């Protein structure tokens, strides 16, 4: 089974989930990489996701941002993703830039590897959520596989889960799911019909024709929106009281679970600084460490 996820961290967790074995201890199961002694295995505590890490494909193309009329695996998207990371990184060294470029180039190599795997493995399982980047990924991959001879299974991330100890856990994307929880969601798997595959591919065609700067989920529907769509969260949280940029973004992510990532908020804050709407009181080469406030705030 080829596992497809649309975020880097969630793909990493899935690789771990397909690498692990369950150990039973008095204080509960723990997961370890590799093959522990046979007498220590206990399938009663936790069931790993079957298969190997080589079957995991991460496609973190951030398709909710930017021009989507261009192919997802072209130079434009590579440079877009790279610019978002560089704009908001803690360092701007040449070594970092080269390392980042190599890492992002690996995303596109993953897509090539996916197409190669598809020739020998006709079962695809897509793990998606209602985060815009993930829902875009689902629609896009259904469009890409419109004529592919394969079976597509999907696992939709629920809004929250109640575990056996009666605790509740809320999720916004698969990146918030730990490696030892993935198998718990397998009962939610469903197989897409040909009609559903065509429907999702059609959704992607419509989004491409619209080609708005951003795509957001509104009332459960993926919709094209202007690039300043999320700016009111920044304006709402930023006051005349100075605050570090990292804290401001953290507050926004925590209070407004609209599934946008920190890179986008940081990019919009940078734009608002350039236009004079936001004032930098204490600058820093590490942009997240800058102290900022509204334009008319008082100096420290």
C-alpha positions as CSV (number, residue, x, y, z in Angstrom):
1,X,0.0,0.0,0.0
2,X,1.4,3.4,-1.0
3,X,0.7,5.9,1.7
4,X,0.4,9.6,0.5
5,X,0.4,12.5,2.9
6,X,0.7,16.2,2.1
7,X,2.8,17.5,5.0
8,X,6.5,16.9,5.7
9,X,6.1,16.1,9.4
10,X,3.1,13.9,8.9
11,X,4.9,11.9,6.2
12,X,7.8,11.5,8.7
13,X,5.5,10.2,11.4
14,X,3.9,7.7,8.9
15,X,7.4,6.4,8.0
16,X,7.9,5.9,11.7
17,X,4.6,4.2,12.1
18,X,5.5,1.7,9.4
19,X,8.9,1.1,11.0
20,X,7.8,0.3,14.5
21,X,7.0,-2.7,16.6
22,X,5.0,-2.7,19.8
23,X,6.5,-3.6,23.2
24,X,4.4,-4.5,26.2
25,X,5.5,-3.1,29.5
26,X,3.9,-2.7,32.9
27,X,3.5,1.0,32.3
28,X,2.0,0.6,28.8
29,X,3.4,0.0,25.3
30,X,6.4,1.7,23.9
31,X,7.4,1.8,20.2
32,X,10.9,1.2,19.0
33,X,12.6,1.2,15.6
34,X,13.8,-2.1,14.4
35,X,12.9,-5.6,15.3
36,X,12.8,-6.3,19.0
37,X,13.0,-9.9,20.4
38,X,10.0,-12.0,19.4
39,X,9.0,-12.7,23.0
40,X,8.6,-8.9,23.6
41,X,6.1,-8.3,20.9
42,X,2.5,-7.7,21.9
43,X,-0.1,-7.0,19.2
44,X,-2.7,-6.4,21.9
45,X,-1.3,-3.0,22.9
46,X,-0.7,-1.3,19.6
47,X,-0.9,-2.3,15.9
48,X,1.7,-0.7,13.5
49,X,0.7,0.3,10.0
50,X,1.7,-2.6,7.8
51,X,4.3,-2.2,5.2
52,X,7.6,-0.4,5.0
53,X,8.7,3.3,5.2
54,X,9.7,3.0,1.5
55,X,5.9,3.0,0.7
56,X,5.4,6.5,2.3
57,X,5.2,9.4,-0.1
58,X,5.3,13.0,1.3
59,X,4.0,15.7,-1.1
60,X,4.2,18.9,0.8
61,X,3.6,21.2,-2.1
62,X,1.4,23.8,-0.3
63,X,-1.1,23.8,-3.1
64,X,-3.4,26.2,-1.1
65,X,-0.9,28.9,-1.9
66,X,0.0,30.5,-5.2
67,X,-0.5,29.8,-8.9
68,X,-1.9,26.3,-9.5
69,X,-2.3,26.5,-13.2
70,X,1.4,25.6,-13.4
71,X,2.3,21.9,-12.7
72,X,2.8,21.2,-9.0
73,X,6.2,19.7,-9.6
74,X,7.7,22.6,-11.6
75,X,10.3,25.3,-10.8
76,X,7.7,27.9,-9.8
77,X,6.4,25.9,-6.9
78,X,9.9,24.9,-5.8
79,X,10.9,28.6,-5.7
80,X,7.6,29.5,-3.9
81,X,8.1,27.0,-1.1
82,X,11.8,28.0,-0.8
83,X,11.0,31.7,-0.6
84,X,8.5,31.2,2.2
85,X,11.0,29.2,4.2
86,X,13.9,31.6,3.5
87,X,11.8,34.7,4.3
88,X,11.0,33.4,7.7
89,X,14.1,31.4,8.6
90,X,16.4,31.9,11.6
91,X,19.4,32.2,9.3
92,X,20.1,33.5,5.8
93,X,23.4,31.8,5.2
94,X,24.4,30.4,1.9
95,X,24.8,26.9,3.5
96,X,21.2,27.1,4.8
97,X,19.9,28.1,1.4
98,X,21.6,25.3,-0.4
99,X,20.4,22.8,2.3
100,X,16.9,24.0,2.0
101,X,16.9,23.9,-1.8
102,X,18.1,20.3,-1.7
103,X,15.5,19.4,0.8
104,X,12.6,21.0,-1.2
105,X,14.0,19.4,-4.4
106,X,13.5,16.1,-2.6
107,X,9.7,16.8,-2.5
108,X,9.6,16.6,-6.3
109,X,11.8,13.5,-6.3
110,X,9.2,12.0,-4.0
111,X,6.5,12.6,-6.7
112,X,8.6,10.9,-9.3
113,X,9.1,8.0,-6.9
114,X,5.4,7.8,-6.4
115,X,4.7,7.4,-10.1
116,X,7.4,4.7,-10.2
117,X,5.8,2.8,-7.3
118,X,2.4,3.1,-8.9
119,X,3.6,0.9,-11.7
120,X,4.0,-2.0,-9.4
121,X,1.7,-1.2,-6.5
122,X,-1.9,-0.4,-7.5
123,X,-3.1,0.4,-4.0
124,X,-2.9,4.0,-2.8
125,X,-4.1,5.3,0.6
126,X,-4.4,9.1,0.9
127,X,-4.4,10.5,4.4
128,X,-6.1,13.9,4.2
129,X,-7.6,16.5,6.5
130,X,-9.7,19.7,6.0
131,X,-6.6,21.8,6.3
132,X,-6.5,23.7,2.9
133,X,-3.1,22.4,1.9
134,X,-4.3,18.8,2.5
135,X,-7.7,19.1,0.8
136,X,-5.9,20.7,-2.2
137,X,-3.6,17.8,-2.2
138,X,-6.5,15.3,-2.3
139,X,-8.2,17.0,-5.2
140,X,-4.9,17.5,-7.1
141,X,-3.8,13.8,-6.7
142,X,-7.3,12.6,-7.9
143,X,-6.8,14.8,-10.9
144,X,-3.3,13.5,-11.5
145,X,-4.6,9.9,-11.2
146,X,-7.7,10.4,-13.3
147,X,-6.7,7.8,-15.8
148,X,-4.5,5.7,-13.6
149,X,-5.2,2.0,-13.2
150,X,-5.2,2.0,-9.4
151,X,-7.4,1.8,-6.3
152,X,-7.6,4.9,-4.2
153,X,-8.4,4.6,-0.5
154,X,-8.7,7.6,1.7
155,X,-8.6,8.2,5.5
156,X,-10.2,11.5,6.5
157,X,-8.9,13.0,9.8
158,X,-11.8,13.5,12.2
159,X,-12.2,16.8,14.0
160,X,-11.5,15.1,17.4
161,X,-11.2,11.6,18.9
162,X,-12.1,10.1,22.2
163,X,-9.6,7.6,23.4
164,X,-10.2,4.6,25.7
165,X,-9.2,6.6,28.8
166,X,-12.1,9.0,27.8
167,X,-9.7,11.8,27.0
168,X,-10.5,14.0,24.0
169,X,-8.0,15.1,21.5
170,X,-8.6,17.7,18.8
171,X,-6.8,17.6,15.5
172,X,-6.2,20.2,12.7
173,X,-4.0,18.1,10.4
174,X,-2.2,14.8,10.3
175,X,1.0,16.5,11.6
176,X,-0.6,16.6,15.0
177,X,-1.1,12.8,15.1
178,X,1.8,10.8,16.6
179,X,3.2,7.8,14.8
180,X,1.6,5.3,17.2
181,X,-1.8,6.7,16.6
182,X,-2.1,6.3,12.9
183,X,-3.3,2.7,13.0
184,X,-6.2,3.8,15.2
185,X,-7.6,5.6,12.2
186,X,-7.5,2.7,9.8
187,X,-11.1,1.7,10.5
188,X,-12.1,5.1,8.9
189,X,-10.6,4.1,5.6
190,X,-13.0,4.1,2.6
191,X,-12.4,3.4,-1.1
192,X,-13.2,6.1,-3.6
193,X,-15.6,5.2,-6.3
194,X,-14.9,6.3,-9.9
195,X,-17.6,8.9,-9.5
196,X,-15.9,10.3,-6.4
197,X,-12.5,10.4,-8.0
198,X,-14.0,12.3,-11.0
199,X,-15.8,14.6,-8.6
200,X,-12.6,15.5,-6.7
201,X,-10.7,15.9,-10.0
202,X,-13.4,18.2,-11.2
203,X,-13.1,20.3,-8.0
204,X,-9.4,20.7,-8.8
205,X,-10.1,21.8,-12.4
206,X,-12.5,24.5,-11.1
207,X,-9.9,25.7,-8.6
208,X,-7.3,25.9,-11.3
209,X,-9.6,27.9,-13.5
210,X,-10.2,30.3,-10.6
211,X,-6.5,30.4,-9.7
212,X,-6.9,32.7,-6.7
213,X,-3.8,33.6,-4.7
214,X,-5.0,31.4,-1.9
215,X,-7.5,28.6,-1.2
216,X,-9.3,28.4,2.1
217,X,-12.0,26.1,3.5
218,X,-15.2,28.0,4.1
219,X,-18.2,26.1,5.4
220,X,-16.4,22.9,4.5
221,X,-15.8,23.9,0.9
222,X,-12.4,24.7,-0.6
223,X,-12.7,28.2,-2.1
224,X,-10.4,30.6,-3.8
225,X,-9.8,33.7,-1.7
226,X,-7.6,36.9,-2.0
227,X,-4.1,36.9,-0.5
228,X,-5.2,39.2,2.4
229,X,-7.9,36.8,3.5
230,X,-6.3,35.9,6.8
231,X,-4.9,39.4,7.5
232,X,-7.8,40.2,9.9
233,X,-6.5,37.6,12.4
234,X,-3.2,39.5,12.5
235,X,-5.0,42.9,12.9
236,X,-7.3,41.4,15.6
237,X,-4.4,40.0,17.7
238,X,-1.8,42.8,17.2
239,X,-2.3,45.7,19.6
240,X,-0.3,48.8,20.6
241,X,1.3,46.6,23.2
242,X,4.7,45.4,21.8
243,X,4.9,41.6,21.2
244,X,7.5,39.3,19.7
245,X,6.5,38.1,16.3
246,X,6.7,34.5,17.2
247,X,4.3,34.9,20.1
248,X,1.8,36.8,17.9
249,X,1.8,34.0,15.3
250,X,1.5,31.4,18.1
251,X,-1.5,33.2,19.5
252,X,-3.1,33.3,16.1
253,X,-2.5,29.6,15.4
254,X,-3.9,28.7,18.9
255,X,-7.0,30.9,18.9
256,X,-8.1,30.6,15.2
257,X,-7.9,27.0,14.0
258,X,-8.4,27.8,10.3
259,X,-5.6,25.4,9.2
260,X,-3.2,28.0,7.8
261,X,0.5,27.6,8.7
262,X,2.9,29.9,10.4
263,X,4.9,30.6,7.2
264,X,2.0,32.3,5.6
265,X,1.2,34.5,8.6
266,X,4.9,35.5,8.8
267,X,4.9,36.4,5.1
268,X,1.9,38.6,5.6
269,X,3.4,40.3,8.7
270,X,6.5,41.0,6.6
271,X,4.2,42.6,3.9
272,X,2.4,44.7,6.5
273,X,5.8,45.9,7.8
274,X,6.8,47.0,4.3
275,X,3.5,48.8,3.8
276,X,3.8,50.6,7.2
277,X,0.8,49.0,8.8
278,X,3.0,47.2,11.4
279,X,5.9,48.8,13.2
280,X,9.1,47.1,14.2
281,X,10.3,48.3,17.7
282,X,13.2,45.9,18.1
283,X,14.7,44.4,15.0
284,X,16.5,41.1,14.8
285,X,18.1,39.1,12.1
286,X,15.9,36.3,13.3
287,X,12.5,37.7,12.2
288,X,10.4,35.6,14.6
289,X,12.3,37.3,17.4
290,X,11.4,40.9,16.3
291,X,9.3,43.0,18.6
292,X,6.4,44.5,16.7
293,X,3.2,46.4,17.3
294,X,0.6,48.5,15.5
295,X,1.8,51.5,13.6
296,X,0.9,54.0,16.2
297,X,2.3,52.2,19.2
298,X,4.7,54.0,21.6
299,X,8.5,53.2,21.6
300,X,9.8,51.0,24.3
